[in-house]
Amino acid sequence: MARYIRKDRWYQKAKKEGYLSRAAYKLLELNQRYPLFKPGQKVLDLGCWPGGWSQVALQQVGQKMEKAGKVVGIDLAPLQNFSHPRWEFLQRDLYDASLTQEILDRFGEFDLVLCDAAPKLTGISVTDAQMALELTQKVIEITQKVLRAEGDFVLKFFSFNELVPLIKALENRFEKANRIKLEASRGGSSEQYFIGKSLKKAKMP
Ligand SMILES: C[S@@+](CC[C@H](N)C(=O)[O-])C[C@H]1O[C@@H](n2cnc3c(N)ncnc32)[C@H](O)[C@@H]1O
């Protein structure tokens, strides 16, 4: 699969600074506004290809071995050009029914779940809204099982009306919740980010 080819200023900056995607700057911006990382954390990166968010997470969870964290990335697409001693990659579909149990069996619960996954949008609003809704529901379902109590969650979502009740319900599951649109998102994009801090102990919707 080809790397992103849009050559805007974020693309050029990522290339110069060694990030695998322009999306890395979205996570850096989110982390600046709502500090997300601590050394030693275990982070799950859902929809991680081509790897920009995983790179940022690895930098942020600590380089020193005694405090070194771990990052696990999952995507449909293969990710062959990146490796790191504290990073593991699973090439999987988030809709795979056995995925959640596999994650728990292999890694246990996570301190932070990141999700930048996006369906392939068609431009047909009703179809795109349905795909975005289903993917968001699936990601929330996985997260509610693998995120530890008091853990944090970052979720990309698209501004379709169909998603409003889901995101509202999600807000109630965290001690603090915010939604933002980022500077590094492409102009005209309807993507937003949900940031949930400190998962309440009861289950998510
Ligand atoms: C915008 S990209 C993620 C960019 C990434 N955060 C980065 O920094 O490089 C969205 C990713 O979501 C993945 N994705 C979408 N649906 C998926 C699914 N059902 N299972 C696994 N990955 C999925 C796509 O394959 C795509 O690579």
PDBQT file of the ligand as one rigid body, heavy atoms in Angstrom, charges set to zero:
ROOT
HETATM    1  C1  LIG A 301      -5.924   7.747   9.049  1.00  0.00    +0.000 C 
HETATM    2  S1  LIG A 301      -5.240   6.149   9.051  1.00  0.00    +0.000 S 
HETATM    3  C2  LIG A 301      -4.383   6.129  10.571  1.00  0.00    +0.000 C 
HETATM    4  C3  LIG A 301      -3.129   6.970  10.580  1.00  0.00    +0.000 C 
HETATM    5  C4  LIG A 301      -2.254   6.695  11.784  1.00  0.00    +0.000 C 
HETATM    6  N1  LIG A 301      -2.871   7.203  13.008  1.00  0.00    +0.000 N 
HETATM    7  C5  LIG A 301      -0.904   7.309  11.656  1.00  0.00    +0.000 C 
HETATM    8  O1  LIG A 301      -0.553   8.168  12.449  1.00  0.00    +0.000 OA
HETATM    9  O2  LIG A 301      -0.133   6.899  10.789  1.00  0.00    +0.000 OA
HETATM   10  C6  LIG A 301      -6.640   5.157   9.367  1.00  0.00    +0.000 C 
HETATM   11  C7  LIG A 301      -6.356   3.677   9.399  1.00  0.00    +0.000 C 
HETATM   12  O3  LIG A 301      -7.512   2.985   9.893  1.00  0.00    +0.000 OA
HETATM   13  C8  LIG A 301      -7.434   1.678   9.390  1.00  0.00    +0.000 C 
HETATM   14  N2  LIG A 301      -8.702   0.959   9.512  1.00  0.00    +0.000 N 
HETATM   15  C9  LIG A 301      -9.915   1.344   9.039  1.00  0.00    +0.000 A 
HETATM   16  N3  LIG A 301     -10.834   0.384   9.263  1.00  0.00    +0.000 NA
HETATM   17  C10 LIG A 301     -10.187  -0.631   9.926  1.00  0.00    +0.000 A 
HETATM   18  C11 LIG A 301     -10.590  -1.881  10.421  1.00  0.00    +0.000 A 
HETATM   19  N4  LIG A 301     -11.837  -2.318  10.301  1.00  0.00    +0.000 N 
HETATM   20  N5  LIG A 301      -9.671  -2.672  11.026  1.00  0.00    +0.000 NA
HETATM   21  C12 LIG A 301      -8.382  -2.239  11.148  1.00  0.00    +0.000 A 
HETATM   22  N6  LIG A 301      -7.939  -1.046  10.683  1.00  0.00    +0.000 NA
HETATM   23  C13 LIG A 301      -8.816  -0.249  10.074  1.00  0.00    +0.000 A 
HETATM   24  C14 LIG A 301      -7.048   1.884   7.924  1.00  0.00    +0.000 C 
HETATM   25  O4  LIG A 301      -6.495   0.701   7.376  1.00  0.00    +0.000 OA
HETATM   26  C15 LIG A 301      -6.056   3.047   8.020  1.00  0.00    +0.000 C 
HETATM   27  O5  LIG A 301      -4.743   2.598   7.956  1.00  0.00    +0.000 OA
ENDROOT
TORSDOF 0
